[in-house]
Amino acid sequence: MIRGLNIGLMAALLAAAVSVGADAQMYRGYETPAYEVTVKKGDFERRSYGTQIVAEVTVEGQREQAISRGFRVLADYIFGGNVQDAKVAMTTPVAQQSADDDDRGLWVVTFNMPSTYTLENLPQPMSPAIRLRETTPEDQVVVQFSGRWTDDILTQKELELRAFAAAHGLEATGSPRFYFYDGPFTLPWNRRNEVALVLN
């Protein structure tokens, strides 16, 4: 999913079994969070998401360094680094969002848990850095694009997304979320990337 991961880790991810709930959506064999598209114009969509169970970790550093570090912590958890020594299927996308209120370079990296799990039956992490929680339903406005996800491109897509939201009378809140769907060996033009904003 993320550039810079070692080959062994990626091979294990690609070989992981996928356990899918009845309402799950899929992307290239991986479960994705279910959502309903209520508006679509070109690469822009307004989506309604239901509740999701997520595992997340807060890490410090530059954006690319932070997502790589966060990914490794969460990957260790789903590969058995938990109290039950259980494996959890990989999902997509990997999400990243700034958690920086005082310029310390903090980022939240998130894995969605397969839809077959609840907070009650999800394996408990060994790492105290990992948080398990249930999200609340929300609407998002999202722009999708392919290619590499450099800081400059993500910033440009955020600006385009905010302009789209303003032009359609949509009020967004908070910092953008970045969604990365594909592994590091995926050719750039075959990659699915997204920038999302939560709507009020």
C-alpha positions in Angstrom: 0.0 0.0 0.0 2.7 2.4 0.9 6.0 3.3 -0.9 9.1 2.3 0.9 7.8 -0.8 2.6 10.0 -3.8 2.4 9.3 -6.5 -0.1 8.7 -9.2 2.6 6.0 -7.1 4.3 4.2 -6.4 1.1 4.3 -10.0 0.0 2.7 -11.0 3.3 0.0 -8.3 2.9 -0.8 -9.5 -0.6 -1.1 -13.1 0.5 -3.4 -12.2 3.4 -6.9 -13.7 3.3 -9.8 -11.3 3.0 -12.8 -11.8 5.1 -15.7 -9.8 3.8 -19.1 -8.9 5.3 -22.3 -8.9 3.4 -22.4 -5.1 2.8 -18.7 -4.7 2.1 -17.3 -3.0 -1.0 -14.2 -4.3 -2.7 -11.1 -2.8 -4.5 -8.8 -5.2 -6.2 -9.6 -8.0 -3.8 -9.4 -5.9 -0.7 -12.4 -4.8 1.4 -13.1 -1.0 1.5 -15.5 0.9 3.7 -19.0 0.9 2.3 -20.4 4.3 1.2 -23.1 5.7 -1.0 -22.3 8.2 -3.7 -24.9 11.0 -3.6 -23.3 13.4 -6.1 -20.7 12.7 -8.8 -19.1 15.2 -11.1 -16.0 14.0 -12.9 -13.4 13.0 -10.3 -15.4 14.6 -7.5 -17.9 12.8 -5.3 -20.0 13.4 -2.3 -20.2 10.2 -0.3 -22.2 9.1 2.8 -20.3 6.7 5.0 -21.8 4.6 7.8 -20.1 3.6 11.0 -16.7 1.9 10.7 -14.4 0.1 13.1 -10.8 1.4 12.7 -7.4 0.9 14.2 -5.3 4.0 14.3 -1.9 5.3 15.5 -0.5 8.8 15.9 3.1 9.2 14.7 5.4 12.2 14.3 7.5 13.3 11.4 7.3 14.4 7.8 4.2 13.1 6.0 5.8 10.3 4.0 7.9 9.2 6.9 4.9 9.3 9.2 2.7 7.2 7.0 5.4 4.6 6.6 6.0 4.4 10.4 2.3 4.3 11.1 1.7 1.6 8.5 4.3 -0.7 10.1 2.8 -0.4 13.5 -0.7 -1.2 12.3 0.6 -4.0 10.0 2.3 -5.6 12.9 -1.0 -5.6 14.8 -3.0 -7.2 12.0 -0.3 -9.8 11.4 -0.6 -11.2 14.9 0.9 -8.5 17.2 -2.1 -8.7 19.4 -3.2 -10.4 22.6 -5.0 -13.2 20.8 -2.1 -13.7 18.4 -4.7 -13.5 15.6 -4.4 -12.3 12.0 -6.7 -9.7 10.7 -7.3 -9.3 6.9 -5.8 -6.3 5.2 -8.2 -3.7 3.9 -7.9 -0.6 1.8 -7.4 2.4 1.8 -4.7 3.4 4.2 -5.8 6.8 5.6 -3.7 9.6 6.8 -4.7 12.9 8.4 -2.8 15.7 10.2 -3.3 15.7 14.0 -1.1 18.8 14.3 -2.5 21.6 16.5 0.8 23.0 17.5 3.2 22.4 14.6 4.8 19.2 15.9 4.3 17.2 12.7 1.8 14.7 14.1 -0.2 12.4 11.8 -2.9 9.9 12.4 -2.6 6.7 10.2 -5.7 4.5 10.0 -6.6 1.0 8.9 -10.3 0.1 8.5 -11.1 -3.2 10.1 -12.9 -5.9 8.1 -16.7 -5.5 8.4 -17.0 -8.9 10.1 -15.5 -7.4 13.3 -17.0 -5.4 16.2 -15.1 -3.7 19.0 -16.1 -6.6 21.2 -14.6 -9.4 19.0 -11.6 -7.5 17.4 -8.2 -8.7 18.7 -6.7 -6.4 21.3 -3.4 -4.8 20.3 -0.2 -5.4 22.2 1.0 -1.9 21.4 -0.4 0.8 23.6 0.0 3.2 20.7 -2.8 1.6 18.7 -6.4 2.8 19.3 -9.5 0.9 18.3 -12.7 2.9 17.9 -16.0 3.1 16.1 -16.5 6.1 13.8 -19.8 8.0 13.5 -21.7 8.3 10.2 -20.5 11.2 8.1 -20.6 12.8 4.7 -17.4 13.5 2.8 -16.5 15.3 -0.4 -13.7 13.4 -2.2 -11.5 13.9 -5.3 -9.9 10.9 -6.9 -6.7 10.8 -8.9 -4.0 8.5 -10.1 -0.2 8.8 -10.2 2.2 9.5 -7.4 1.1 11.2 -4.2 3.7 13.9 -3.6 3.1 16.7 -1.1 2.7 19.2 -3.9 0.0 17.0 -5.7 -1.9 16.4 -2.4 -1.9 20.1 -1.7 -3.1 20.9 -5.2 -5.9 18.3 -5.0 -6.9 19.7 -1.6 -7.3 23.2 -3.1 -9.3 21.8 -6.0 -11.5 19.9 -3.6 -12.1 23.0 -1.4 -13.0 25.0 -4.5 -15.4 22.3 -5.6 -17.1 22.2 -2.2 -17.4 26.0 -2.1 -18.9 26.1 -5.6 -21.6 23.6 -4.6 -22.4 25.2 -1.3 -20.8 22.4 0.8 -19.2 23.4 4.1 -16.1 21.3 4.9 -14.5 21.0 8.3 -11.1 19.9 9.6 -7.9 19.0 7.8 -7.9 16.8 4.7 -7.7 13.0 4.8 -5.5 11.2 2.3 -6.6 7.8 1.1 -4.0 5.5 -0.6 -5.4 2.3 -2.1 -2.5 0.6 -3.9 0.9 -1.0 -3.1 4.3 0.4 -3.9 4.8 -1.7 -6.9 1.6 -0.5 -8.7 2.4 1.5 -11.8 1.6 5.2 -11.1 -1.2 5.4 -13.7 -2.9 2.4 -12.1 -3.0 3.8 -8.6 -6.1 5.1 -6.9 -5.5 8.0 -4.5 -8.0 10.3 -2.9 -8.2 13.5 -0.9 -11.3 13.9 1.3 -12.9 16.5 3.5 -15.6 15.9 6.1 -18.8 17.9 5.5 -20.7 19.7 8.3 
